[in-house]
Amino acid sequence: MTTLQLVRDLLPEVVKHADEVERVRGLPEQLLDGLRAAGCLRMLAPVEHGGTGLSVPDTLRVVETLGTADGSVAWMVGQVALSQLIIGCAPAATVAAIFADGPDVYAAGAVAPKGRATEVDGGWRISGQWPFVTGCERAAWVYLNCVLLRGRAVALDGDRPATRIMLLPAADVTVVDTWHTLGLRGTGSHDLAVSGGFCPAERAVELVPGSATAARAAMSIAQSSLIIAAAALGVAEAALRDVVELAAGGKRPALSAKRLAASAAFQERLGEARMVVQAGRALLYDQARDEWGGYAGPDAALRRAQVRAAAAQATALAVRATDAAFELAGGTAVYDSSPLSRRLRDVNTARQHFVASRNSYAAFGAHLVGEGGDGGPL
């Protein structure tokens, strides 16, 4: 069976644990075991080390399908996949060491360069605190982006501060309990802190502009924005399903003699919301035609910007449809017991991610008028 087929079979288990996932802000062991058995922790692990090697569309379908059961679970599985892409950019010996015990490596990390790394004999001395590190409490390995220092000066790659992604065992970092949020509570996206930690040189992923490694990492991260959109669209799909079930169950709006399902206004808005989700999916999978890290050449920065803009738009469409479903459900949806309440919180939290912001449109527009530059290493 394919990973997607196994995930579909696992959905009732994901739904059963949804309240617990949100309450404990993470994955219960039983559910993690189920996701591992379905292949969700090896989708983008290197094929030579046992990874499934899923294509972009197939990976997105797995994440979207999980999102129909629980947005947090979908988000976490997607971020593990991204982490494995990043690890795959490291030197071959480092990759082999990390995957030595098998492909199901639960990793987590942060792309934003919130730390500093000072060059020392044999590697880098790291300090900093990185927010939004999804699933960090479960991680065996973490990746952390750092600005480089040589002596007391910030090192430069061209006219930009030089950065490197450092790979560290989870035992070398401290989880700072910060994840008390509106939505996606189950992702456990706490801060990670490091004070004077050491990263050997061979575990640093170089991001020198123009290098093959930087190009691969940059495109992987850009395409990973589609993972966020896929999770959001899965949540939107579930929200529409919820409101259809509510209407089919005979709900009557307050002070109305007509069933909700018989209301022409309800039918019109429901049909529109369904087309909004369809539009988001069409855009998502249109942008998912190329393999991970497959963009190179003179137009690579433009294509990365286009992927991010498309992901931002698909996420916005998911939010729009979920908002409509919540409103159509009326007062029933405001209770914590309503799954629509969690869907609304989750999808609106997803839209706050930087790749889903309007900055993605601005970056793409800048490229369209020749003002975009090379987009930087990431």
N, C-alpha and C positions, 0 to 999 in steps of 0.2 A: 504493500500500500504506500501511496505517496504521503509526504508530510501533511499536505492539505487534507487528504482523506482522514488521516489519523487525528488531525486537529478537529475536524468536524465531529468525529466520534467523541472527542474529549469535551465538547462544548457543554453538555449537561453538568459535567464535573466543575467546569469553570463557573457556570451560573450558580451552582450550589455553594461555592466558596466565595462568591462576590462580596457578601457582607463582611465576612471574616477578613478578606484581603484589604478592604477599606479600613476595618477597625484596627488591625495590627500593622497597617501601613507596610505590607510586604506579602510575600508568597508563603503560604503554609507548606510544610515539607511534602505533604501528600500531593498537593497540586504541582509543586515543582517537579516531583518525580514523574507525574503524568506528562508534563510539558517536555521533560527530558526524553521520556520514552517515545513521544510523538516526533522527536527530532527537532524540536524548536530551539535547542541550544547548540545546534551544529549547522544551521542553515547556511551560514556564510563563513564557517571555519574553513581553513585551507583544505582543498580537496586531497592534497598529498598527505594530509594528516588526519584524514577520515571525515572531513566535512562533506555535507550533502551537495554543496556547490549549486544551490538554487539560482535560477535566473532572477533578474529584477522583478518581472511581473509575478512570478510564482512566490517570491518572498513577500511581496506586497499583498498577495491574496491571503497568505497565511495570517499576516498581521491584521488585515481588514476583517477576516473571519473571526479571529479572537476578539476583535473590537465589538462584534455583535453580541458577545457574552459579557465582556468586562473591558472597559477602556484601559484600566490600569495594567491588566495582564498583557493586552496587546502592546501597550507602550513599552513595558519592560522587555518583552521578547524582541521587539524591534531594536531596542537599545543594546541588547546583548549582541544582536547581529551586527550592528554598527561597530561595537567594540572589537569584534573579531575581524572586521575589515581593517580597522586601525592597526591591530596587532599584526596582521598580515603584511603591513608595510615595513615592519622591522627587519633587520638582517636575518638571513635564513637560519642561522644557528640559534638566534633568540626565539624565533617562531617555533622551531623544532623543540626547544626546551620547554616552552610554555604549553605546547600541545603534546608533550611526551606521554602523558597519562591518558590521552584520548581527546576527541574533538569537542566534547561537551564542556568547554571552558566558560564558566559564568564570569564575564568581565564587565567592568563599568568604567566610566570616565567622563572627562570634561574637555571640550575643544577650546573653550575660552581660556586665554593665557593668564590665569589668575595667580600664578606663582612665579618665582624667580629661581633660576638655576645658575649657580656659580661654578665655573670650571675649576676642577681640582684634579690631582693625579688620578688617572684611571677612569674619570667620569665627571659627575655633576653632583653638587650639594644643593638640595632642593628645600625651599620653604614656601609656604603659601596656604591659602584656603580657597577651595573650589566649590561653588554652589551647584545645585541641580544635578547631582550625580545619581542617576536612576539606578535603583537596585543595589546600592553600594554595600549594604549590610550582608548581601548574599555573595558578593564578588570574591573570587579567588585572586584575580589580577585587576589592576586599575591602570588607566592611561591618563596622564595629567599634562596639559600643555603649559609650558613655561617660557618666559622671556629669559634670554641668556645674558649672563654677566661674565665679563672677563676682567678680573681685578674688580674695580668698583664701577666700571663703565658698562653701559648697555651695549652689547654686541649688535652689529648691524649686518643684515643681508641686503646689500644695495642701500636704499634709503629708508628701509624699514627695520624696526627692532627684530633681531633674529629670535626665532622660537624653535623649540624642539618638543616633541611629545615624549614624555618619559614613561616607561613601563615599570611598574612596581608591584611586588606581591602585596596583597591586601593587608598582610600583617604589618607592613611598614607605614600604614596610614591610620589616621584616627577619624572615625565617623563622628560628626557633630550633629546632634539631633536638632534639625531645623525644619523638618518637613511637616508643618502644621498649616494646611492649605485649604482653599476652596474646593478643588477637585483633584482628580488623579491621585488621591490620597494613598492608594495602594501601591504606588510606584516607589515609595520610600526614597525619594530623591533628596537625601540629606546632603550637607556639605561634607567634604573631605579636607582634612588638615594634615600638613606635613611640616615639621620643624627640624631642619638640618638633616633630612634623610639623604641617603646616597643612592644614586642611580649609576651603575656602570655604563661606560661609553657604548657598549654593544647593545644596551637596552634603550637607547635614545633614537627615536625616529626623526631623521633629518628632514627639514622642510625648506631647504634652500630653493628660492624661486627659480623655476626653470628646470629643476631636477626631475627625473622620472618618479622618484619617491614622492616628492611634493605634489606632482600632478595627479598621481594615483590617490593620494590621501585627500586632496582637495575635491576630486570628483566623487570619491566615495562619500565624503561628508555632504556634498551637495545633493547627491542622489538619496542620501539618508533622510533628507527633508521630505522625500516622498513617503518614507515610513511613517512619519508623523501624520501626514495627510491620510494615509491608509487607515491608521488607527482612528482618526477623527471620523472618516467616512463610515467605518464599521459602527461607531457609536451612533451616528446619524441614522444608519439603516435600522439599528435596534430601536431607536426612538420612534421611527415611523411604524415599526411593527407593534410597539407598545400602544400607540394611540389607535391603531387599527383594531387591535384586540379589545381595547376599551370600548370603542364605538360598537364593535360587533357584539359585545356583551350586553348591549341594551342601554348604555348610559344616556340619561336625559339631562341636558343642561338645566340649571336652576330656573324655575318659573317658565319652563318651556313644555308644551304638550307634545313636542316632536322629539323622536329619538335623534341623538347626535348623528348617527349614520345616515339618517334621512334628510339632514340639512343640506341644502344646495350650497350654502356658504362653506360648510365643513368640507364637502366633497371637492369644491373648487380649490380650497387651500391645501387639502391633502394631495390632490393631483399635482399641484404646483410644487409642493415640497418633494414629492417623488421625483419629478423631473430635475429638481435642483440637485438631488443626490446623484441621479444618473449623469448629469453634466459634470459633476465633480469626479465621478469615476472615469468617465470618458477622458477627461483631461489628465487624470492621474496615470492611466495606463497608456495614453499616447506618449507621455514623457518617459515611460519605463521600457522603451524598446532596446536600449543599449545596455551592455553588461556593466557591472560595477567597475568603476575606474576606467571605463573604456574610452573616455574622451581625451584626446591629445591634439596637438597642433595649434596653429595660430588663432583659431576661434574657440579654444577650450574655455577661456574665461567667459565669453559670451554664452556658451552653452551651459556652463555651470549656473550663470545668472538666470538663464531661462528656466532651468530645472527648479531653482529655488522660487522663482516667481510663480511657476505653475503649482508648486506645492502650497504656496501661500494662498493662491486662489482656490484650490481644491479644499483646503482646510476652512477657508471662509464660507464656502458653499455648504460644507458639513455643519458648521455653526448655524448658518441660516436655516437649514432644514430642521435641525434639532430644536432651535428656538421656536419654530412654527409648531412642531409636534407638542412641545411643552405647553404652548399657549392654547392649542386646540383641545388639550386634555382638561383644561379648566382647573378648578380647585383641587381635583383629585391628585394632580401632579405635585402639589406643594409639600406633601407629606414625605418624610424620610422613607416611609415604607414603599413609596412609588419608585420603581426603577427609573422613571423619567426624571426624577429629581437628581439622581446621580449622573444620568446621561448629560443633563444640562450643565452640571458643575464640571464634569470631566471635559466636555468638548470646549467649554469656554476657558478652561485652564490650558488646554492644548493650544488654543489660538494665541496665548501669551508667549509662546516660545519664539525666540528671535527669528527663526527661519520662517515663521508664519506672519511676521509683521509686514507693514507696508514698506519697510525698508527694502524688502526683496523686490518690490515693484520698481522702486527708485533705482536700485542697482541695475536692473534689467534695462530700464529706460535709458540710463546713462550709456550703456553699451550700444543701444540702438542709435544714439546720436554721436557715437564715437568718443564718448567721454568716460568710458568705463575703466580704462587701464587694464592691467593683467589680473585684477581681482585679488592679488596677494596670494600667499601660499595656501590659505584656506578660504 
